[in-house]
Amino acid sequence: MTCKGCDIKDTAAAASENIDALIAEQLELEIDLALPEVVARRIAICEGCPLRINHTCSKCGCFYKFRANLAHKDCPVGNWLE
């Protein structure tokens, strides 16, 4: 059994554009954002990670593109070591 959030994330309605729009909307509320070059590096690492399932990190449950933008967050398995 998956959590309600995971059920929503896995539906066909959760298209990339919708996910990106949700992430952008939430990031507008954040104040501690990572530098663009850090975000790009983190996202590239996540996109090659076997723990990524579609838009989600299966280790922490976050949308990986959202987590990658937050300066105070780390990869839950240590792949973003600076």
Helices and strands as residue ranges (DSSP letters): H 4-10, H 16-27, H 36-47, E 52-53, E 56-57, H 64-69
